[in-house]
Amino acid sequence: MLKKILFMVIVLLGAMSAKNALAAQTFSETITPNKLTIQREDGSRTTIDAFRIRGYNVAQLRTLVQACGGSIINAVDGGYQITTAPGSVSFSPIAFSGVTTVRVQFNVTDIMDVSGKYMQPGEPGWVFLTDYNYNWGSIRDVLTAMGYEIKSFSDDARNAQTSVVIGKIAQTAAGKQAFPTPSGYAGSCPIYIDYEDALKPCIPDNYTLKYFNDPVMSGEKVWIYARDGVSSLRIYSVDYSDDGGTFAFSVNSLLYQTAMSSDDVLVLNTTVPEGVPNTAVSFTGKDGRIYSYVLGYNGRTGGVNAAFVTLKGIPQ
Protein backbone atom coordinates (compact mmCIF):
# COMPACT_ATOMS: atom_id res chain seq x y z
CA MET A 1 0.00 0.00 0.00
CA LEU A 2 1.23 3.45 -0.84
CA LYS A 3 1.66 5.60 2.23
CA LYS A 4 0.99 9.30 2.30
CA ILE A 5 3.94 11.62 1.82
CA LEU A 6 3.50 14.67 4.02
CA PHE A 7 6.50 16.63 2.82
CA MET A 8 9.61 15.52 0.96
CA VAL A 9 12.63 17.13 -0.60
CA ILE A 10 16.01 15.48 -1.26
CA VAL A 11 19.46 16.85 -0.44
CA LEU A 12 22.99 15.39 -0.42
CA LEU A 13 26.24 16.04 1.45
CA GLY A 14 29.21 17.58 -0.38
CA ALA A 15 29.23 18.38 -4.09
CA MET A 16 25.80 17.67 -5.52
CA SER A 17 23.60 17.76 -8.57
CA ALA A 18 19.88 18.47 -8.57
CA LYS A 19 16.87 18.49 -10.81
CA ASN A 20 13.79 20.44 -9.81
CA ALA A 21 10.27 19.24 -10.45
CA LEU A 22 7.87 22.07 -9.74
CA ALA A 23 4.76 21.23 -7.79
CA ALA A 24 1.51 21.82 -9.64
CA GLN A 25 -0.06 24.02 -6.97
CA THR A 26 0.73 27.72 -6.68
CA PHE A 27 0.22 29.60 -3.43
CA SER A 28 0.16 33.26 -2.48
CA GLU A 29 2.67 33.97 0.26
CA THR A 30 3.72 37.10 2.14
CA ILE A 31 7.48 37.53 2.08
CA THR A 32 9.63 40.04 3.97
CA PRO A 33 13.15 41.16 3.02
CA ASN A 34 15.72 40.16 5.62
CA LYS A 35 19.47 40.67 6.06
CA LEU A 36 21.24 37.36 6.69
CA THR A 37 24.75 37.35 8.13
CA ILE A 38 26.69 34.09 7.81
CA GLN A 39 29.72 33.82 10.07
CA ARG A 40 32.27 31.01 9.95
CA GLU A 41 33.94 29.67 13.06
CA ASP A 42 37.13 31.50 12.08
CA GLY A 43 35.26 34.80 12.45
CA SER A 44 34.94 35.70 8.75
CA ARG A 45 31.45 36.78 7.74
CA THR A 46 29.25 37.71 4.79
CA THR A 47 25.88 39.49 4.81
CA ILE A 48 23.41 38.80 2.01
CA ASP A 49 19.83 39.67 1.13
CA ALA A 50 17.33 36.99 2.12
CA PHE A 51 13.63 36.86 2.89
CA ARG A 52 11.20 35.30 5.32
CA ILE A 53 8.43 32.94 4.33
CA ARG A 54 6.15 31.18 6.84
CA GLY A 55 8.46 32.09 9.68
CA TYR A 56 11.63 30.82 8.00
CA ASN A 57 14.58 32.68 6.55
CA VAL A 58 15.43 31.54 3.04
CA ALA A 59 18.04 32.89 0.64
CA GLN A 60 18.59 32.79 -3.10
CA LEU A 61 20.51 29.60 -3.87
CA ARG A 62 23.45 31.07 -5.76
CA THR A 63 23.90 33.88 -3.26
CA LEU A 64 23.79 31.57 -0.27
CA VAL A 65 26.18 29.02 -1.76
CA GLN A 66 28.66 31.74 -2.62
CA ALA A 67 28.38 33.31 0.83
CA CYS A 68 29.19 29.93 2.37
CA GLY A 69 32.36 29.62 0.32
CA GLY A 70 31.12 27.42 -2.52
CA SER A 71 29.96 27.88 -6.06
CA ILE A 72 27.51 26.58 -8.64
CA ILE A 73 29.58 25.15 -11.44
CA ASN A 74 26.88 23.89 -13.76
CA ALA A 75 23.16 23.86 -14.45
CA VAL A 76 21.72 20.99 -16.44
CA ASP A 77 18.02 20.49 -17.27
CA GLY A 78 16.97 23.07 -14.72
CA GLY A 79 19.13 21.51 -11.99
CA TYR A 80 22.20 22.59 -10.06
CA GLN A 81 25.66 21.23 -9.46
CA ILE A 82 27.17 22.68 -6.31
CA THR A 83 30.70 22.39 -5.04
CA THR A 84 32.41 23.55 -1.86
CA ALA A 85 35.22 25.02 -4.00
CA PRO A 86 34.88 28.81 -4.25
CA GLY A 87 34.24 30.39 -7.60
CA SER A 88 32.96 33.55 -9.21
CA VAL A 89 29.28 33.07 -9.98
CA SER A 90 27.01 35.92 -10.97
CA PHE A 91 23.66 36.17 -9.23
CA SER A 92 20.67 38.47 -9.15
CA PRO A 93 19.83 40.27 -5.90
CA ILE A 94 16.32 40.29 -4.46
CA ALA A 95 14.08 42.04 -6.95
CA PHE A 96 11.58 43.47 -4.48
CA SER A 97 11.58 45.77 -1.47
CA GLY A 98 9.28 45.87 1.52
CA VAL A 99 6.70 43.28 2.53
CA THR A 100 5.37 41.71 -0.66
CA THR A 101 2.77 39.10 -1.59
CA VAL A 102 4.00 36.81 -4.37
CA ARG A 103 3.04 33.53 -6.01
CA VAL A 104 5.22 30.59 -5.01
CA GLN A 105 5.47 26.88 -5.75
CA PHE A 106 7.07 24.32 -3.45
CA ASN A 107 9.67 22.25 -5.30
CA VAL A 108 10.30 18.54 -5.08
CA THR A 109 14.04 18.48 -5.77
CA ASP A 110 15.81 15.20 -6.49
CA ILE A 111 19.46 15.43 -5.42
CA MET A 112 21.86 12.52 -5.04
CA ASP A 113 25.58 11.98 -4.63
CA VAL A 114 27.77 9.78 -6.84
CA SER A 115 26.84 6.70 -4.80
CA GLY A 116 23.14 7.29 -5.47
CA LYS A 117 22.38 8.01 -1.80
CA TYR A 118 19.42 10.31 -1.14
CA MET A 119 19.16 12.56 1.88
CA GLN A 120 16.14 14.29 3.42
CA PRO A 121 16.58 17.96 4.32
CA GLY A 122 14.97 20.02 7.06
CA GLU A 123 11.98 22.30 6.71
CA PRO A 124 10.82 24.23 4.80
CA GLY A 125 12.57 22.76 1.79
CA TRP A 126 12.84 24.52 -1.54
CA VAL A 127 10.65 27.32 -2.84
CA PHE A 128 10.17 28.70 -6.35
CA LEU A 129 9.12 32.36 -6.65
CA THR A 130 7.05 32.40 -9.82
CA ASP A 131 6.88 36.21 -9.88
CA TYR A 132 10.67 36.51 -10.12
CA ASN A 133 11.66 33.14 -11.57
CA TYR A 134 13.93 32.38 -8.61
CA ASN A 135 14.64 29.11 -6.85
CA TRP A 136 15.29 29.54 -3.15
CA GLY A 137 16.45 26.97 -0.61
CA SER A 138 16.38 26.77 3.16
CA ILE A 139 19.59 27.87 4.86
CA ARG A 140 20.10 24.56 6.62
CA ASP A 141 19.53 22.53 3.44
CA VAL A 142 22.23 24.37 1.55
CA LEU A 143 24.67 24.20 4.46
CA THR A 144 24.08 20.47 4.88
CA ALA A 145 24.69 19.95 1.18
CA MET A 146 28.05 21.66 1.59
CA GLY A 147 29.05 19.74 4.71
CA TYR A 148 28.28 22.55 7.17
CA GLU A 149 25.81 22.95 10.01
CA ILE A 150 24.47 25.84 12.09
CA LYS A 151 26.45 26.11 15.32
CA SER A 152 24.44 29.00 16.73
CA PHE A 153 22.11 31.73 15.54
CA SER A 154 20.34 34.90 16.61
CA ASP A 155 17.21 36.30 15.03
CA ASP A 156 15.94 39.89 15.25
CA ALA A 157 12.64 39.73 13.41
CA ARG A 158 11.65 43.30 14.26
CA ASN A 159 14.72 44.71 12.53
CA ALA A 160 14.69 42.00 9.81
CA GLN A 161 18.15 40.71 10.68
CA THR A 162 19.36 37.16 11.23
CA SER A 163 22.86 35.93 12.07
CA VAL A 164 24.10 32.35 11.95
CA VAL A 165 27.47 30.83 12.83
CA ILE A 166 28.34 27.84 10.65
CA GLY A 167 30.97 25.14 11.00
CA LYS A 168 31.83 21.70 9.71
CA ILE A 169 29.35 18.95 10.57
CA ALA A 170 30.41 17.08 13.71
CA GLN A 171 32.42 13.93 13.19
CA THR A 172 30.79 10.52 13.38
CA ALA A 173 31.83 8.30 16.31
CA ALA A 174 34.51 5.75 15.42
CA GLY A 175 33.07 2.55 13.96
CA LYS A 176 29.61 4.07 13.47
CA GLN A 177 27.67 5.04 10.41
CA ALA A 178 27.28 8.70 9.60
CA PHE A 179 24.03 10.29 10.73
CA PRO A 180 21.52 11.06 7.98
CA THR A 181 20.35 14.59 7.37
CA PRO A 182 18.62 15.78 10.57
CA SER A 183 14.87 15.27 10.75
CA GLY A 184 14.55 18.74 12.25
CA TYR A 185 16.03 21.13 14.78
CA ALA A 186 15.33 22.35 18.31
CA GLY A 187 16.88 25.78 17.99
CA SER A 188 20.33 25.02 16.57
CA CYS A 189 20.31 21.44 17.95
CA PRO A 190 19.93 18.80 15.22
CA ILE A 191 17.35 16.14 16.04
CA TYR A 192 16.97 12.71 14.47
CA ILE A 193 13.72 10.72 14.33
CA ASP A 194 13.62 7.48 12.36
CA TYR A 195 13.15 3.74 12.55
CA GLU A 196 15.56 1.69 14.65
CA ASP A 197 17.37 0.17 11.66
CA ALA A 198 18.18 3.66 10.33
CA LEU A 199 19.51 5.26 13.54
CA LYS A 200 20.84 2.43 15.70
CA PRO A 201 23.99 1.99 13.55
CA CYS A 202 24.79 5.69 14.12
CA ILE A 203 24.49 5.69 17.94
CA PRO A 204 27.62 4.98 20.05
CA ASP A 205 27.33 1.83 22.16
CA ASN A 206 27.81 3.67 25.47
CA TYR A 207 24.78 5.94 25.03
CA THR A 208 21.79 5.50 27.36
CA LEU A 209 18.58 4.14 25.85
CA LYS A 210 15.25 5.21 27.34
CA TYR A 211 12.08 3.34 26.43
CA PHE A 212 8.42 4.27 26.08
CA ASN A 213 5.58 2.07 24.81
CA ASP A 214 2.64 3.84 23.22
CA PRO A 215 -0.40 2.58 25.20
CA VAL A 216 -2.61 2.51 22.08
CA MET A 217 -0.35 1.75 19.12
CA SER A 218 2.82 -0.33 19.08
CA GLY A 219 4.90 -2.64 16.91
CA GLU A 220 7.39 -0.21 15.32
CA LYS A 221 10.48 1.09 17.11
CA VAL A 222 11.24 4.74 16.42
CA TRP A 223 14.53 6.14 17.76
CA ILE A 224 14.63 9.80 18.82
CA TYR A 225 17.94 11.57 19.41
CA ALA A 226 18.76 15.25 20.09
CA ARG A 227 22.47 15.56 19.39
CA ASP A 228 23.16 18.47 21.74
CA GLY A 229 20.52 17.52 24.31
CA VAL A 230 17.23 19.23 25.18
CA SER A 231 15.77 20.21 28.55
CA SER A 232 12.54 18.36 27.82
CA LEU A 233 11.18 15.85 25.33
CA ARG A 234 7.45 15.14 25.32
CA ILE A 235 5.35 12.61 23.43
CA TYR A 236 1.77 13.67 22.73
CA SER A 237 -1.24 12.04 21.16
CA VAL A 238 -2.74 14.66 18.87
CA ASP A 239 -5.99 15.48 17.12
CA TYR A 240 -6.27 17.30 13.83
CA SER A 241 -8.69 19.55 12.01
CA ASP A 242 -8.91 19.99 8.25
CA ASP A 243 -9.44 23.54 7.04
CA GLY A 244 -9.75 23.26 3.28
CA GLY A 245 -6.89 20.81 2.99
CA THR A 246 -4.64 22.48 5.56
CA PHE A 247 -4.19 20.34 8.69
CA ALA A 248 -3.94 21.87 12.17
CA PHE A 249 -2.81 19.75 15.10
CA SER A 250 -3.66 20.08 18.79
CA VAL A 251 -2.73 18.15 21.93
CA ASN A 252 -5.05 15.37 23.00
CA SER A 253 -2.96 14.05 25.92
CA LEU A 254 0.60 13.94 27.20
CA LEU A 255 1.93 10.40 26.97
CA TYR A 256 5.52 10.71 28.12
CA GLN A 257 8.06 13.30 29.26
CA THR A 258 11.79 13.17 29.99
CA ALA A 259 14.95 15.26 29.92
CA MET A 260 17.42 14.27 27.20
CA SER A 261 21.17 14.73 27.45
CA SER A 262 23.47 14.58 24.44
CA ASP A 263 24.10 10.87 25.05
CA ASP A 264 20.48 9.79 25.62
CA VAL A 265 18.25 8.14 23.01
CA LEU A 266 14.51 7.53 23.35
CA VAL A 267 13.17 4.31 21.86
CA LEU A 268 9.48 4.88 21.10
CA ASN A 269 7.43 1.73 20.51
CA THR A 270 4.51 2.95 18.40
CA THR A 271 2.87 2.63 15.00
CA VAL A 272 3.67 5.25 12.37
CA PRO A 273 0.42 5.94 10.48
CA GLU A 274 -0.08 5.73 6.76
CA GLY A 275 -2.25 8.84 6.68
CA VAL A 276 -2.64 11.82 8.97
CA PRO A 277 -0.27 11.72 11.99
CA ASN A 278 -1.66 11.11 15.46
CA THR A 279 1.57 11.36 17.47
CA ALA A 280 3.77 14.41 18.06
CA VAL A 281 7.20 14.88 19.62
CA SER A 282 7.97 18.23 21.27
CA PHE A 283 11.43 19.40 22.27
CA THR A 284 12.26 22.28 24.59
CA GLY A 285 15.54 23.60 23.26
CA LYS A 286 18.30 25.30 25.20
CA ASP A 287 16.85 28.59 23.99
CA GLY A 288 13.69 27.82 26.00
CA ARG A 289 11.48 27.52 22.94
CA ILE A 290 9.29 24.53 22.07
CA TYR A 291 9.72 22.75 18.75
CA SER A 292 7.08 20.20 17.71
CA TYR A 293 7.01 17.54 14.99
CA VAL A 294 4.20 15.19 13.97
CA LEU A 295 5.23 11.68 12.91
CA GLY A 296 4.11 10.06 9.68
CA TYR A 297 5.38 7.49 7.22
CA ASN A 298 7.49 8.74 4.32
CA GLY A 299 6.42 6.66 1.34
CA ARG A 300 9.35 7.77 -0.74
CA THR A 301 12.21 6.89 1.60
CA GLY A 302 10.48 4.20 3.69
CA GLY A 303 11.44 6.09 6.84
CA VAL A 304 9.71 8.30 9.39
CA ASN A 305 8.70 11.78 8.27
CA ALA A 306 8.90 14.39 11.04
CA ALA A 307 6.92 17.45 9.92
CA PHE A 308 7.38 20.69 11.86
CA VAL A 309 4.09 22.05 13.20
CA THR A 310 2.75 24.68 15.53
CA LEU A 311 1.10 22.35 18.04
CA LYS A 312 -1.86 23.88 19.83
CA GLY A 313 -2.59 23.26 23.50
CA ILE A 314 0.97 22.62 24.74
CA PRO A 315 1.32 23.43 28.46
CA GLN A 316 4.04 26.03 28.97
N, C-alpha and C positions, 0 to 999 in steps of 0.2 A: 504493500500500500504506500502510495506517495504521502509523505508527511508535509505539513504546511511550512513553508519558509517564511519566517517573520521579517528577516532583514539580512541581506548577504552581499558582501563585496569581498574581493580577493586581493591580497597584497603579499609581496614576497620580501625577504631580507636581502640586502646587498643590491647589486646591479639588477635591473629588472626590465621586463618588457610588458606592455599592457595593450589590451584592445577594449575599447568602450562600447557597450551596447546600451543605447539610451532607452530608458523606461518609456512606456507609451504615455503614461499620465503626466500632465503638466500641472503644476501647482503655483498659486500666487503666494509669494513669501515676502515679508518685510525684512530688509537687510540694512545694516548700519555700518558705515565705515569705521575702521578700528586700526590703530597703530599697533603692530606686533613687533616686539623686540626679542630677538633670539640671541641668547648669550651662551657661548661655549664654556666649558669648565676652565679653560685657560684664561678667561676674562674677555676675549674678543667678542664683539657683538655687532649685529646688523638689525636695523629697524626697517620694516617693510609695511606697505599698505595691505590690510586684510579687511574682512568684514565678518559680522556676526549674523548667524542664521539659526533660529530655534535655540538660542542660548549658547551656541558654539561659536568659536572663532575659527574661520577657515581662510585660507590664503590661496592666491592663484598659484597653480602648480609650478610653473617655471620659476616664478619669483621665490617661492618657498624653497625649492630645491637649490637654487643658486645661493640663497641666504644661508643655507645649511652646509655650503661648501661643495656641492655637487653640480651636476649639469645634465641636461637632456641632450643626448647625442644623436637621437634619431626619432623619427615619427613615421610609423608604417601603418597604413590602413586605419588611420584615426587613433592609433595607440601611441605609447610612449616607451622609450628606452632610457632609463635613468642610471647614472653611474655616480659613485662617490667621488670620482676625479673631478676637480674644478675645471670650468671651461667658460668661455664667453658666450652666453646665450641671450639673444635679445628677447624682451618680453614687453607686454603692454601693461601699463599701470591700470588701476581701477578707473573705469570710465564713468563713474557717477560720483556725486557728492551729496552729503546729507542722507537722512533716512529715506529709503526708496523701496517701493513695492515693485517686484519684478517677477517674471515667469521663470520657474526652474523645473528641471527634471532630475530625478535621482538616478544615477548611473549604476549599472551592474558591470563592474570592471573585472575582467579576467586577467590575472597577472600570475605568472609562474616563473620559477627559476629554471636553470638548465637541467635540473634533476626532475622537473615536472611537479615539484611540491607546491601545493597551494596553501596560502595562509589567509586567515580571517582577520581583518582589521577591526579597530574600535569604532564606535559611533563618531560622527554621523555618517561616515562613508564619503562617497564622492557626489558632487553636485554639479550640474550643468546649468549655467545661466543662459537661457535662450535669448534674452534681450541683448546680450553682449557677446554671445558665442564663446564663452569661456568655460573651461573645465576647472573646477576647484576641488581640492582634496582636504581632508581633515589634517590638522597639524601632526597629530600622533601617527596617522597612517604613513605620511611621507617620511617622518623620522624613522619609523620602524623599517620602512623599505630601505633606508640608507644605513641601518645598523645603529641608530641612535634611539635614545629614550628621553623623556622629560624627567629631569632630576628634581626640579622645583618650579613653581610658577607663582605669579601674583597677577591679579586681575582687577583693574579699576574700571568698572563698567560705566560709571558716571562720566569719566573723562575719556572713555573710549580708548583705553590703553591696556595692553596685556604684555607681560614679560615672562619668558620661559628660559630656564637654564637647561641645556641639553648636554648629554654625554653618551659615551659608548654604552651599549646594552650590557648589563652585568653578565659576568662569565657563568657558564653552566658548571655545576659541581662535577668533580672528577668522576668519570665512569657513568655519568648520567646523560640522558638525552637532553637536547636543547628544548627549552620551553617553547610552545607555539606562540603566535601572536596573542597578547593578552585579550581576554574576553571583555574587559572593561577596566575602569580605573576608579579608585576611591581617592579623590584628589589627584596627587601625582603617583599614588601607589598602584602598580599593576596588579590586577586580580585575574585569576584563572579559574574557570568553571567548565568542567568537561567530564566525560565518562572516565571511569577508573583506568581503562586500558590506554587512554590518551595521556593522562597526567602522572600516573604512578611511576612510569619509567623516568620522569623528570625530577622526582622528589628524593632528596638524600635519605639514606636509610635511618639516620639518627633523628629525623623529625618526629614530632608527636602527632599521632592520629587521634582525632576526636570523632565520635560516632553519634549519629542521630537517625532514628527510624521514623519515617513519616507514618503517623498512625492510621492514615486512610489509604495511601498508595505506596507500594514498595515493589522491589524486584530489580531496580536498576541503581547501581552505585555511581553517584556523582561526587567527584572530588572538588573541593573548594579551597583555594589557597590565595592569600593576600601576601605578596612577596615581602612588603615592608611592615606588615602587621597592621591591624586596625583595633580601635578601642572596643568595638562591639560588632558582632555579626549576628544577624537575626534572620530566622526563617519564618515566613508568613504564608498562610493560605490566603488567597486573594479572590475577589470577585471582579467581574468586569461589566462594563456597560458599552454598548455599541451606538455611537452617535454618527450615523451616516457613513459607517465604514471605518471610523476612527475609534479604537479601543481606549478606554480609560480604566485603570485598575485601582482598587481600593482594598484595604486590609479587611480580611474576615476575622482571622485570629492569629495570635502569636504562637508559633509551634516550638521554637527553640531560640535560645540566646546564649552567647558565649563571647569572651574576649579571645582575640587571636593574635599571637605573637608571630614574628617572622619565620619561626620554625614549627608552626602548628598547621595542620591540615584537617579540614572537616570532611568526613565521609558521610554523605547524605544518601540514605537508602530510600528511594522514592520511585515514581514513575514519571518520565518526561512525556508530556502529552503530545499527540499528533496535531492537535488544533490549538485553540486559544489557551495560553498558559494559565495555570491555577496555583502556582507556587512562585514566591518572590524571595530573593536574598537581598538584605539591606546591610550595608557596611557604614559604620561611622568612622570616617577618616581621621587622621591626626589633625586636620584642619577644623574638626568639630562638625563638619557637614555630613549629611546622610546621602548615600548613593544607593539606588535600588535598581535591581535587574529582575525581570521575569524570565522564567526558564521554559524553553520550548525546544522541540526537536528541529535540527537543521537538516532538511532533506537533501541538501546538496553535498554537505561534508559528512553526514552521518554522525555528527557530534551534537553537543548541546549548544543551543543558541541562547545567549544571555543578552536580552534587549533592555537598554536603559529606559527607565520610565520614571515619571513623577508619581510616586505611590501615595494615594490619599489615605488619611487616617492613621499615619504613623505616630505613635506617642513620642513626644520630644523628651 
